[in-house]
Amino acid sequence: MKITSYQNGTRAALAFAALLLLCACGQKDESTTMPDAVKPEAAVTSEVPITTSSDEARELYLEGRGLLDDLHFVDAHDKFIQAIEKDPDFAMAHWMAANTSLNVEEFFDSVAKASAAAAGASEGEQLYIQALVAGSENNKAAQLDALKKLVAAYPKDARTHMLLGNFLNGQQDFAGAAEHYTHATQLNARFAGAYNALGYAYRSLDDLEQAKAAFEKYVELLPNEANPQDSYAELLMEMGNYGESIEHYQMAVDIDPNFSSAYAGISTNYSLMGEPERAQEAADQMLAAARVFAERQNALFQSATSHLFAEDSDAAMKVCNTMAAEAAAKGDHSAAAGAHEYMGDVMLNTGDAAKAEEHFATALEHSQQANINDANKAQAQRTYTFKTAIAAMIAEDAEAAAARTAEYTAAVKASGTAFERRRIHALAGYLAMTNDDMAAGAEHLAQADQFNPVVLYWSAVAQNAIGNKDKAMDLASRAANRNTLSPNLPFVRAKAMKLLEELNAGQV
């Protein structure tokens, strides 16, 4: 049986650092107990101090933090840069600049500057920066240790709980994340961002009613902000209420015409409703609203996915080529790598393994030229091995598939993250299925990423093959209708819906 899998195709992101630090896919530490011995600056203040020599810089920093709370990344980033201009040694302004960076190279530059300025900052700020540096190096144990110390030193600071909750959320410890988000709301009942994060944690726990309540509170606290409407719209889309979701996304656009993710949500809703022309129209509107390179890359990516939902791979590749060309012209190797990686995924979807490998090789070449640290370059190498292992399966090259799977497994066990450890099971499951061992395939895929539509689809196929019809139906339904903003959903949605239809009709 041929296998196709497209796991987490890279895309340009406005909040690269937020994804890396706050939603890190690191290895889960089973204990979230706070360390016993931490010197508490909290004896003086319940919140982490803000250390700067400039009152103007402090004011700009606080303005930027408020904008970031409402997810105005571009505007917030401008404020943090202005704060740094007033005080070049303002460590937390560099920390915030990293968390709102518009490209990967800028992120690592800001991380280095935050680290260099840390000595003049408070203990709490130093812990913030230690966590940032550790996250940038994929050192999840050190990252978690710094965050736990931060919460222990400042247990009454809602932002420290928010930060630890975000880390746990990124590790798919959603219950632990929800606990810290809830604590943040108890410390500050008007901390709107905590309700937003809590809604996503509950959504991941499949508690959609509590998720809805959290998002409704978020909307109540910020009725004139776009992101609460955007978050609520995303939940509605996840629940299959596509028309109502579009209404709330439109409310977000009406509030802020530059709120790009709302256009993406509208586009995806129309794709899920089977209206490809309107989906593409929304992607075009997203592109027209783009203000910076990263927003333009995201809009082009949305255009590509809308074509993929419509099963038009040629049109999607044309858009991806534009993404790659613009990234290359700008000298942004990380963005170029992401574009080529996704182009490789598209080629896997068409069954062209050779062309896919060419794009994966180009993506790796760009990653190695990018201004990123060695840990991330090593991870890019592992991603290349993962992707080409799948390409070998599609090409029915059993020897290469087995060798690359073994190579990836060894590399991840030596220095990989928890996200990559789940990918070990994905590869093992796919490889087993190519060898017609459906039981082993089902067992491994159950331990892979349960938020990846491709994993869910092939899990459904495997479960059906071994006679677990009810389980197969549940998995096929989740593959088709959940994780609606996953970049992998366009690759399998039509297949998952067809499988679900056949299972309901008793045809398979």
GUPA-461691 format. One line per field, with one value per residue (C-alpha): residue in one letter; residue number from 1; x, z, y. Coordinates in steps of 0.1 Angstrom, whole numbers, padded with zeros to 4 digits, always signed. Each point is the difference from the previous one (the first is absolute). Layout:
N
residu = c(A ...) .
num = c(NUM ...) .
X = c(X ...) .
Z = c(Z ...) .
Y = c(Y ...) .
END
This chain:
508
residu = c(M K I T S Y Q N G T R A A L A F A A L L L L C A C G Q K D E S T T M P D A V K P E A A V T S E V P I T T S S D E A R E L Y L E G R G L L D D L H F V D A H D K F I Q A I E K D P D F A M A H W M A A N T S L N V E E F F D S V A K A S A A A A G A S E G E Q L Y I Q A L V A G S E N N K A A Q L D A L K K L V A A Y P K D A R T H M L L G N F L N G Q Q D F A G A A E H Y T H A T Q L N A R F A G A Y N A L G Y A Y R S L D D L E Q A K A A F E K Y V E L L P N E A N P Q D S Y A E L L M E M G N Y G E S I E H Y Q M A V D I D P N F S S A Y A G I S T N Y S L M G E P E R A Q E A A D Q M L A A A R V F A E R Q N A L F Q S A T S H L F A E D S D A A M K V C N T M A A E A A A K G D H S A A A G A H E Y M G D V M L N T G D A A K A E E H F A T A L E H S Q Q A N I N D A N K A Q A Q R T Y T F K T A I A A M I A E D A E A A A A R T A E Y T A A V K A S G T A F E R R R I H A L A G Y L A M T N D D M A A G A E H L A Q A D Q F N P V V L Y W S A V A Q N A I G N K D K A M D L A S R A A N R N T L S P N L P F V R A K A M K L L E E L N A G Q V) .
num = c(1 2 3 4 5 6 7 8 9 10 11 12 13 14 15 16 17 18 19 20 21 22 23 24 25 26 27 28 29 30 31 32 33 34 35 36 37 38 39 40 41 42 43 44 45 46 47 48 49 50 51 52 53 54 55 56 57 58 59 60 61 62 63 64 65 66 67 68 69 70 71 72 73 74 75 76 77 78 79 80 81 82 83 84 85 86 87 88 89 90 91 92 93 94 95 96 97 98 99 100 101 102 103 104 105 106 107 108 109 110 111 112 113 114 115 116 117 118 119 120 121 122 123 124 125 126 127 128 129 130 131 132 133 134 135 136 137 138 139 140 141 142 143 144 145 146 147 148 149 150 151 152 153 154 155 156 157 158 159 160 161 162 163 164 165 166 167 168 169 170 171 172 173 174 175 176 177 178 179 180 181 182 183 184 185 186 187 188 189 190 191 192 193 194 195 196 197 198 199 200 201 202 203 204 205 206 207 208 209 210 211 212 213 214 215 216 217 218 219 220 221 222 223 224 225 226 227 228 229 230 231 232 233 234 235 236 237 238 239 240 241 242 243 244 245 246 247 248 249 250 251 252 253 254 255 256 257 258 259 260 261 262 263 264 265 266 267 268 269 270 271 272 273 274 275 276 277 278 279 280 281 282 283 284 285 286 287 288 289 290 291 292 293 294 295 296 297 298 299 300 301 302 303 304 305 306 307 308 309 310 311 312 313 314 315 316 317 318 319 320 321 322 323 324 325 326 327 328 329 330 331 332 333 334 335 336 337 338 339 340 341 342 343 344 345 346 347 348 349 350 351 352 353 354 355 356 357 358 359 360 361 362 363 364 365 366 367 368 369 370 371 372 373 374 375 376 377 378 379 380 381 382 383 384 385 386 387 388 389 390 391 392 393 394 395 396 397 398 399 400 401 402 403 404 405 406 407 408 409 410 411 412 413 414 415 416 417 418 419 420 421 422 423 424 425 426 427 428 429 430 431 432 433 434 435 436 437 438 439 440 441 442 443 444 445 446 447 448 449 450 451 452 453 454 455 456 457 458 459 460 461 462 463 464 465 466 467 468 469 470 471 472 473 474 475 476 477 478 479 480 481 482 483 484 485 486 487 488 489 490 491 492 493 494 495 496 497 498 499 500 501 502 503 504 505 506 507 508) .
X = c(+0000 +0014 +0002 +0000 +0006 +0006 +0008 +0003 +0010 +0019 -0015 +0011 -0014 -0002 +0006 +0029 +0013 -0034 -0004 +0035 -0001 -0036 -0012 +0032 -0003 +0025 +0002 -0027 +0013 -0024 +0004 -0011 +0008 +0017 +0036 +0004 +0028 -0005 +0010 -0032 +0003 -0038 +0006 +0003 -0026 -0025 +0009 +0033 +0017 +0006 +0037 +0008 +0019 -0025 -0036 -0008 +0012 -0021 -0031 +0006 +0006 -0033 -0018 +0015 -0009 -0036 +0000 +0015 -0026 -0025 +0022 +0009 +0034 +0012 -0010 +0013 +0033 +0004 -0005 +0026 +0025 -0007 +0006 +0033 +0010 -0006 +0019 +0022 +0006 -0037 +0001 -0037 -0006 +0024 -0019 -0032 +0016 +0009 -0036 -0014 +0028 -0011 +0025 +0023 +0032 -0014 -0011 +0034 +0016 -0024 +0006 +0037 -0005 -0024 +0026 +0028 -0021 -0013 +0027 -0014 -0035 -0019 +0000 -0035 +0009 +0031 -0022 -0021 +0031 +0014 -0032 +0001 +0036 -0006 -0030 +0019 +0025 -0026 +0011 -0035 +0012 +0019 -0029 -0025 +0023 +0003 -0038 -0007 +0025 -0017 -0034 +0014 +0016 -0031 -0030 -0023 +0011 -0027 +0025 +0024 -0029 -0010 +0035 +0003 -0035 +0011 +0030 -0021 -0025 +0027 +0010 -0037 -0003 -0033 -0013 +0031 -0003 -0036 +0009 +0025 -0023 -0028 +0024 +0009 -0037 -0004 +0029 -0013 -0036 +0004 +0031 -0017 +0028 -0002 -0036 +0010 +0027 -0024 -0025 +0026 +0011 -0036 -0005 +0030 -0014 -0032 -0020 -0016 -0026 +0027 +0020 -0031 -0005 +0037 -0002 -0033 +0017 +0029 -0025 -0017 +0032 +0012 -0031 +0018 +0030 +0003 +0017 -0028 -0024 +0027 +0005 -0037 -0004 +0027 -0018 -0033 +0019 +0014 -0036 -0012 -0020 +0016 -0025 +0000 +0038 +0002 -0022 +0023 +0031 -0016 -0006 +0037 +0008 -0026 +0018 +0035 +0003 +0037 -0008 +0013 -0009 -0037 +0003 +0017 -0028 -0026 +0019 +0002 -0037 -0009 +0023 -0016 -0034 +0011 +0000 +0036 -0006 -0011 +0029 +0025 -0017 +0006 +0036 +0004 -0015 +0026 +0028 -0014 +0000 +0036 +0023 +0033 +0018 -0010 -0037 +0004 +0016 -0029 -0026 +0017 +0001 -0038 -0005 +0020 -0020 -0033 +0011 +0010 -0035 -0013 +0024 +0018 +0037 +0013 -0015 +0013 +0035 -0001 -0008 +0027 +0025 -0009 +0005 +0034 +0011 -0010 +0018 +0032 -0001 -0003 +0029 -0023 +0014 -0024 -0031 +0014 +0006 -0036 -0013 +0020 -0009 -0036 +0005 +0016 -0031 -0022 +0021 -0004 -0037 +0002 +0021 +0031 +0026 +0030 -0012 -0009 +0035 +0014 -0020 +0009 +0037 -0004 -0018 +0029 +0025 -0018 -0003 +0037 +0007 -0024 +0011 -0012 +0018 +0015 -0028 -0025 +0022 +0003 -0038 -0003 +0023 -0023 -0031 +0017 +0005 -0036 -0014 +0022 -0009 -0036 +0011 +0017 -0032 -0020 +0026 -0003 +0037 -0002 +0037 +0004 -0032 +0012 +0035 -0012 -0026 +0028 +0022 -0027 -0009 +0037 +0005 -0032 +0008 +0034 -0011 -0036 -0030 -0033 -0016 +0026 -0004 -0037 +0013 +0020 -0033 -0015 +0029 -0002 -0037 +0002 +0028 -0020 -0029 +0021 +0009 -0037 +0004 -0031 -0001 +0035 -0008 -0031 +0020 +0028 -0023 -0020 +0032 +0007 -0014 -0037 -0005 +0014 -0028 +0024 +0007 -0037 -0009 +0025 -0009 -0036 +0012 +0020 -0028 -0025 +0024 +0002 -0038 -0004 -0028 -0012 +0035 +0007 -0032 +0010 +0035 -0012 -0024 +0027 +0023 -0026 -0016 +0024 +0034 -0015 +0030 +0026 +0021 -0003 -0038 -0003 +0020 -0024 -0034 -0016 +0014 -0012 -0034 -0002 +0011 -0025 -0028 +0010 +0002 -0035 -0013 +0017 +0019 +0035) .
Z = c(+0000 -0009 +0027 -0003 +0029 +0004 +0035 +0010 -0032 +0010 -0007 +0007 +0033 +0016 +0035 -0006 +0035 +0015 -0018 +0011 +0036 +0009 -0020 -0001 -0011 +0025 +0020 +0027 +0035 +0020 +0031 +0002 +0037 +0009 +0013 +0037 +0001 -0019 +0013 -0002 -0012 +0004 +0037 -0015 -0028 -0012 -0036 -0019 +0000 -0032 -0001 -0022 +0004 -0021 +0010 -0036 -0008 +0028 -0013 -0036 +0014 +0019 -0031 -0021 +0026 +0000 -0038 +0002 +0025 -0028 -0026 -0019 -0008 -0026 +0020 +0032 -0016 -0011 +0036 +0014 -0027 +0011 +0036 -0009 -0018 +0033 +0020 -0020 +0032 +0007 +0003 +0001 -0030 -0019 +0014 -0014 -0033 -0003 +0008 -0027 -0026 -0036 -0012 +0014 -0004 +0019 +0027 +0007 -0002 +0027 +0021 +0000 +0010 +0028 +0013 -0002 +0020 +0026 +0025 +0007 +0005 +0030 +0010 -0014 -0033 -0002 +0004 -0029 -0021 +0011 -0012 -0033 -0006 +0009 -0022 -0029 +0004 +0003 +0036 +0014 +0034 +0006 -0013 +0023 +0029 -0005 -0003 +0031 +0020 -0014 +0011 +0034 +0005 -0012 +0008 +0001 -0035 -0025 -0029 +0015 +0001 -0035 -0012 +0016 -0012 -0036 +0003 +0013 -0027 -0026 +0014 -0003 +0038 -0004 +0035 +0016 -0023 +0009 +0037 -0003 -0023 +0025 +0028 -0021 -0003 +0037 +0007 -0026 -0009 -0029 -0015 -0034 -0016 +0026 -0009 -0036 +0008 +0023 -0028 -0022 +0027 +0006 -0037 -0002 +0030 -0021 +0026 -0025 +0024 +0024 -0030 -0011 +0034 +0002 -0035 +0008 +0031 -0022 -0023 +0029 +0014 -0034 -0020 -0023 -0008 -0030 +0015 +0024 -0030 -0019 +0027 +0005 -0038 +0000 +0027 -0020 -0031 +0020 +0011 -0036 +0002 -0031 -0008 +0035 +0001 -0031 +0017 +0029 -0022 -0019 +0033 +0006 -0034 +0005 +0033 -0015 -0038 +0004 +0022 -0025 +0018 -0003 -0038 +0003 +0021 -0024 -0029 +0019 +0009 -0037 -0009 +0026 -0014 -0035 -0014 -0015 -0019 +0032 +0019 -0025 +0001 +0037 -0004 -0026 +0025 +0026 -0025 -0007 +0037 +0006 +0014 +0004 -0017 +0026 -0004 -0038 +0003 +0023 -0025 -0029 +0021 +0007 -0038 -0005 +0025 -0015 -0033 +0017 +0017 -0036 -0010 -0024 +0007 -0031 +0012 +0035 -0013 -0020 +0031 +0020 -0027 +0005 +0037 -0005 -0026 +0022 +0030 -0020 -0014 +0036 +0011 +0026 +0000 +0027 -0019 -0032 +0018 +0012 -0035 -0015 +0028 -0006 -0038 +0008 +0020 -0030 -0023 +0025 -0003 -0038 +0004 -0015 +0025 -0021 -0003 +0036 +0010 -0022 +0020 +0033 -0010 -0009 +0033 +0019 -0020 +0009 +0037 +0002 -0015 +0024 +0029 +0026 +0027 -0004 +0020 -0026 -0029 +0015 +0003 -0037 -0009 +0020 -0018 -0033 +0010 +0012 -0032 -0023 +0019 -0010 -0036 -0001 +0012 -0028 -0025 +0014 +0007 +0030 +0008 +0000 +0020 +0027 +0001 +0002 +0027 +0020 -0005 +0011 +0030 +0012 -0005 +0019 +0028 +0003 +0001 -0012 +0015 +0011 -0032 -0019 +0022 -0011 -0036 +0007 +0006 -0032 -0021 +0017 -0006 -0036 -0006 +0016 -0022 -0032 +0012 +0005 +0038 +0008 +0037 +0005 -0021 +0022 +0032 -0011 -0014 +0032 +0016 -0027 -0002 +0006 -0013 -0035 -0025 -0020 +0030 +0009 -0036 -0002 +0035 -0012 -0030 +0023 +0025 -0027 -0014 +0033 +0005 +0024 -0020 +0028 +0007 -0037 -0003 +0029 -0014 -0035 +0013 +0020 -0030 -0022 +0024 +0028 +0001 -0026 -0002 -0004 -0031 -0005 -0001 -0038 -0008 +0015 +0006 -0032 +0006 +0036 -0010 -0026 +0025 +0025 -0026 -0009 +0037 +0006 -0030 +0010 -0032 +0016) .
Y = c(+0000 +0034 +0026 +0038 +0022 +0037 +0009 +0037 +0016 +0031 +0034 +0036 +0011 +0034 -0012 -0024 +0004 -0004 -0033 -0011 +0012 +0000 -0030 -0020 -0036 -0012 -0032 -0001 +0001 -0021 +0022 +0036 +0003 +0032 -0002 +0004 +0026 +0032 +0034 +0020 +0036 -0003 +0010 +0035 -0002 -0026 +0006 -0004 +0034 +0019 +0012 +0029 +0033 +0019 +0010 +0005 -0035 -0014 +0017 -0012 -0035 +0000 +0013 -0028 -0026 +0012 -0003 -0035 -0011 +0008 -0018 +0032 -0015 +0025 +0031 -0015 -0008 +0037 +0011 -0024 +0012 +0036 -0010 -0015 +0032 +0018 -0026 -0024 -0020 -0006 -0038 -0007 +0023 -0022 -0031 +0015 +0009 -0036 -0011 +0023 -0005 +0000 -0026 -0027 +0020 +0029 -0023 -0014 +0034 +0012 -0031 +0007 +0037 -0010 -0025 +0026 +0025 -0025 +0007 +0035 -0013 -0013 -0037 -0005 +0016 -0022 -0031 +0013 +0003 -0034 -0016 +0018 -0010 -0036 -0001 +0014 -0028 -0027 -0007 -0007 -0012 +0032 +0020 -0016 +0003 +0037 +0004 -0020 +0021 +0031 -0010 -0011 +0034 +0019 -0021 +0030 +0013 -0011 +0003 -0026 -0025 +0009 -0006 -0034 -0009 +0009 -0023 -0029 +0006 -0003 -0033 -0012 +0000 +0018 -0009 +0015 +0031 +0005 -0001 +0028 +0020 -0003 +0011 +0031 +0009 -0004 +0023 +0026 -0005 +0025 -0016 -0005 -0020 -0027 -0006 -0003 -0025 -0019 -0003 -0017 -0023 -0012 -0003 -0024 -0019 -0004 +0020 +0022 +0015 +0012 +0013 +0019 +0015 +0011 +0016 +0018 +0015 +0011 +0017 +0016 +0015 +0013 +0008 +0024 -0023 -0022 -0030 -0011 -0002 -0019 -0025 -0006 -0003 -0027 -0020 +0002 -0012 -0029 -0008 -0001 +0033 +0014 +0028 +0013 -0002 +0022 +0026 +0003 +0000 +0029 +0018 -0003 +0015 +0028 +0009 -0003 -0002 -0010 -0031 -0025 -0032 +0008 +0000 -0034 -0013 +0012 -0016 -0033 +0000 +0004 -0028 -0022 +0010 -0010 +0035 +0003 +0033 +0018 -0016 +0013 +0034 +0002 -0010 +0028 +0025 -0013 +0007 +0035 +0008 -0013 +0028 -0019 -0028 -0026 +0009 -0003 -0034 -0011 +0012 -0018 -0031 +0003 +0004 -0032 -0020 +0012 -0015 -0032 -0002 +0003 -0028 +0022 -0008 +0018 +0033 -0005 -0007 +0032 +0020 -0018 +0008 +0037 -0004 -0016 +0026 +0030 -0016 -0006 +0036 +0013 -0023 -0017 -0035 -0012 +0011 -0015 -0033 +0000 +0006 -0028 -0024 +0006 -0004 -0034 -0009 +0010 -0022 -0029 +0005 -0004 -0031 +0016 -0012 +0011 +0035 +0001 -0010 +0028 +0026 -0015 +0002 +0036 +0007 -0016 +0021 +0032 -0010 -0006 +0034 +0018 +0021 -0025 -0020 -0034 -0017 +0012 -0009 -0035 -0002 +0010 -0029 -0023 +0014 -0007 -0036 -0003 +0014 -0021 -0031 +0006 +0007 -0034 -0016 +0017 -0011 -0036 +0000 -0023 +0000 +0037 +0005 -0024 +0015 +0036 -0009 -0016 +0030 +0024 -0021 -0001 +0037 +0010 -0024 +0016 +0037 +0004 +0017 -0016 +0012 -0019 -0031 +0000 +0001 -0032 -0018 +0016 -0013 -0034 -0002 +0010 -0025 -0028 +0008 -0001 -0035 -0008 -0003 +0020 -0009 +0013 +0031 +0007 -0005 +0025 +0026 +0001 +0013 +0025 +0036 -0002 +0036 -0008 -0008 -0023 -0021 -0002 -0010 -0028 -0011 -0003 -0021 -0023 -0004 -0008 -0026 -0019 +0001 +0029 +0018 +0023 +0012 +0005 +0021 +0022 +0005 +0007 +0025 +0018 -0001 +0017 +0024 +0010 +0018 +0023 +0023 -0027 +0004 -0037 -0001 +0008 -0031 -0025 +0016 -0013 -0035 +0001 +0011 -0028 -0026 +0012 -0001 -0036 -0011 +0015 -0018 -0033 -0001 -0006) .
END
